[in-house]
Amino acid sequence: MTPLTLGTLVVAALPGLRAPADTVPLYDNLGNHHHAVTTRVPSAQQYFDQGLRLVFGFNHGEAIRAFNEGVRLDPSCAMCYWGAALAYGPHVNAPMDSASGVAAYAAACRPPPAAPRSTPRTRAPWPR
């Protein structure tokens, strides 16, 4: 049996202090690469940038979570959809399987509701 520490007891006694399992953290140690996207929600921009940094670091699963969080915060952020499609795509560590292919296609083909408000560069994947 493992002895319990004070920290373990505090966390066990106060479940409200733990973050829900489905929350997506914003990391502050992934660098500072920034690519401006059309969004009115600053945190959606932060999640987009984080997703891009995670793709560049080959952590595609976390990148997808970050891009999806950007979509949740701002459904009109076209580049968040693009980022998810990019992260689902094939990469040096894994070929594209059929499930990822379907998810990438769905993200790439789902234009955000307010895409016409986006800049032409952001809107390019979804011709009107």
For each residue, the residues with C-beta under 8 A, 3 or more apart:
1:
2:
3:
4: 8 9
5: 8 9
6: 9 10
7: 10 11
8: 4 5 11 12
9: 4 5 6 12 13
10: 6 7 13 14
11: 7 8 14 17 18
12: 8 9 15
13: 9 10
14: 10 11 17 18
15: 12 18
16:
17: 11 14
18: 11 14 15
19: 23 25
20: 23
21:
22:
23: 19 20
24: 47 65 66 68 69
25: 19
26: 43 46 47 50
27: 30 50
28:
29:
30: 27 50 53 54 57
31: 53
32:
33: 49 52 53 56
34: 49
35: 48 49 52 79
36: 45
37: 44 45 48 77 78 79 80 122
38: 76 77 78 79 117 118 119 122
39: 42 44 45 48 70 74 76 77 80
40: 74 76
41: 44 45 73 74 77
42: 39 45 46
43: 26 46 47 73
44: 37 39 41 47 48 70 71 73 74 77 80
45: 36 37 39 41 42 48 49 70
46: 26 42 43 49 50
47: 24 26 43 44 50 51 66 67 69 70 73 80
48: 35 37 39 44 45 51 52 66 67 70 77 79 80 83
49: 33 34 35 45 46 52 53
50: 26 27 30 46 47 53 54 63 66
51: 47 48 54 55 63 64 66 67 70 80 83 84 87
52: 33 35 48 49 55 56 63 83
53: 30 31 33 49 50 56 57
54: 30 50 51 57 59 60 62 63 66 87
55: 51 52 58 59 60 63 83 86 87
56: 33 52 53
57: 30 53 54
58: 55 91 92 93
59: 54 55 62 63
60: 54 55 63 64 87 88 91 94
61: 64 65
62: 54 59 65 66
63: 50 51 52 54 55 59 60 66 67 83 87
64: 51 60 61 67 68 84 87 88
65: 24 61 62 68 69
66: 24 47 48 50 51 54 62 63 69 70 83
67: 47 48 51 63 64 70 71 80 81 83 84 87
68: 24 64 65 71 72 80 84
69: 24 47 65 66 72 73
70: 39 44 45 47 48 51 66 67 73 74 77 80 83
71: 44 67 68 74 75 77 80 81 84 112
72: 68 69 75
73: 41 43 44 47 69 70 77
74: 39 40 41 44 70 71 77 80
75: 71 72 112 113 114
76: 38 39 40 112 113 114 115 117 118
77: 37 38 39 41 44 48 70 71 73 74 80 81 112
78: 37 38 81 82 111 112 115 118 122 123 125 126
79: 35 37 38 48 82 83 122
80: 37 39 44 47 48 51 67 68 70 71 74 77 83 84 112
81: 67 71 77 78 84 85 107 108 110 111 112
82: 78 79 85 86 107 108 125
83: 48 51 52 55 63 66 67 70 79 80 86 87
84: 51 64 67 68 71 80 81 87 88 103 104 107
85: 81 82 88 89 104 105 107 108
86: 55 82 83 89 104
87: 51 54 55 60 63 64 67 83 84
88: 60 64 84 85 96 100 101 103 104 107
89: 85 86 96 100 104
90: 94 95 96 100
91: 58 60 94
92: 58
93: 58
94: 60 90 91 97
95: 90
96: 88 89 90 100 101 104
97: 94 100 101
98: 101 102
99: 102 103
100: 88 89 90 96 97 103 104
101: 88 96 97 98 104 105
102: 98 99 105 106
103: 84 88 99 100 106 107
104: 84 85 86 88 89 96 100 101 107 108
105: 85 101 102 108 109
106: 102 103 109 110
107: 81 82 84 85 88 103 104 110
108: 81 82 85 104 105 125
109: 105 106
110: 81 106 107
111: 78 81 115 126
112: 71 75 76 77 78 80 81 115 118
113: 75 76
114: 75 76 117 118
115: 76 78 111 112 118 122 123 126 128
116: 123 128
117: 38 76 114
118: 38 76 78 112 114 115 122 123
119: 38 122 123
120: 123 124
121: 124
122: 37 38 78 79 115 118 119
123: 78 115 116 118 119 120 126 128
124: 120 121 127
125: 78 82 108
126: 78 111 115 123
127: 124
128: 115 116 123
